[in-house]
Each structure stands twice: as structure tokens, then as C-alpha cells.
Amino acid sequence: MLIGLGGLVNLVVALVILGLVFWLVLWFIGWVGVPEPFNKIIKVVVGLIIFIILLNILLGLVGHQFFRLGG
């Protein structure tokens, strides 16, 4: 099975955007100053959401998505 160049470009763009969103959310949590137990819970939940989205993007390359984003 081969992955086309267009698919790889879309993957790189999606990974960069996903990384920026993840970093921005973590920065915002630190900037707001959420108390310690909730801070860790929020980070774990955000990490799980990002992991599920990343897994969905990677599975989309082989045609088995969990859910369709945008269409």
C-alpha cells in the first residue's frame, strides 16, 4: 500500500496544527493558574482528546476512521 504525497502533506499540516493547539491549551492552563488537582486532570483529558484525534488522522490514511472530521 502506498500513501500519496498529498496525503503526507495533509498529515504534516494536521500534525502541526494539532501540536500548536495542544501547546496553546497547555500554555493557557498554565497562564490562567488552575489549581493543582484540576490542572493535572485537564492536562490528561486534553492529552486523551489529542491522542484520539491523532489516532483518527493516522487511521484515516489507511481508510479506517473512528469518526469523520468536516464531512
Summary of the structure (lengths in Angstrom):
residues: 71
radius of gyration: 15.0
end to end distance: 24.6
largest distance: 48.2
contacts: 146
relative contact order: 0.13
helix: 77%
strand: 0%
